[in-house]
Amino acid sequence: MSSPAPTPNPTTQLPSEPDPLFTQRTAIILLGGAFIGLVVGALTFLGGGSAAGAVLAGLAGAGASVMGLHKLIG
């Protein structure tokens, strides 16, 4: 006589996929901040500012815009 086939245990679950490193919201906010920072830096440089001043203005613009987009995109 053969034994009956084992029934699957409903409490056993397959391993799920790991969560993504960034959510879609985070990616949009960071990409928007990078874009705004690039625009601010380029306009500063084209307006007669030095390269170092343009980099600092771009970084400040990116940081401020990331904080603003974080509050805005909820």
C-alpha positions as CSV (number, residue, x, y, z in Angstrom):
1,M,0.0,0.0,0.0
2,S,1.2,3.4,-0.8
3,S,1.0,6.2,1.7
4,P,-1.1,9.3,0.8
5,A,0.6,12.3,-0.7
6,P,1.5,14.9,1.9
7,T,-0.8,17.9,1.9
8,P,0.9,21.3,1.7
9,N,1.0,23.3,4.9
10,P,-0.9,26.6,4.4
11,T,1.2,28.4,7.0
12,T,4.4,27.8,5.0
13,Q,4.9,30.6,2.6
14,L,7.3,31.1,-0.2
15,P,10.0,33.6,0.4
16,S,8.9,37.0,-0.8
17,E,11.0,39.3,-2.9
18,P,13.0,41.9,-0.9
19,D,11.8,45.4,-0.7
20,P,13.3,47.9,-3.1
21,L,16.2,50.1,-2.0
22,F,14.3,53.2,-2.9
23,T,10.6,53.7,-3.2
24,Q,9.2,55.3,-6.3
25,R,8.4,58.5,-4.3
26,T,12.0,58.7,-3.0
27,A,13.4,58.3,-6.6
28,I,11.1,61.1,-7.9
29,I,12.1,63.4,-5.1
30,L,15.8,62.8,-5.5
31,L,15.7,63.1,-9.3
32,G,13.7,66.3,-9.0
33,G,16.2,67.7,-6.5
34,A,19.1,66.8,-8.7
35,F,17.5,68.4,-11.8
36,I,16.7,71.6,-9.9
37,G,20.3,71.7,-8.5
38,L,21.7,71.3,-12.0
39,V,19.5,74.1,-13.3
40,V,20.5,76.4,-10.4
41,G,24.2,75.7,-10.8
42,A,24.1,76.1,-14.6
43,L,22.3,79.4,-14.3
44,T,24.7,80.7,-11.6
45,F,27.7,79.8,-13.8
46,L,26.2,81.3,-16.9
47,G,25.3,84.4,-15.0
48,G,29.0,85.1,-14.4
49,G,29.6,83.2,-11.2
50,S,32.7,81.1,-10.7
51,A,32.6,77.4,-11.0
52,A,33.0,76.9,-7.2
53,G,30.1,79.3,-6.6
54,A,27.9,77.5,-9.1
55,V,28.6,74.2,-7.5
56,L,27.7,75.6,-4.1
57,A,24.6,77.2,-5.4
58,G,23.6,74.0,-7.1
59,L,24.1,71.9,-4.0
60,A,22.1,74.4,-1.9
61,G,19.4,74.5,-4.5
62,A,19.2,70.7,-4.6
63,G,19.1,70.4,-0.8
64,A,16.4,73.0,-0.4
65,S,14.3,71.5,-3.3
66,V,14.6,68.0,-1.9
67,M,13.2,69.2,1.4
68,G,10.4,71.1,-0.4
69,L,9.5,68.2,-2.7
70,H,9.4,65.9,0.3
71,K,6.8,68.1,1.9
72,L,5.0,68.7,-1.3
73,I,4.8,65.1,-2.6
74,G,3.1,63.2,0.1
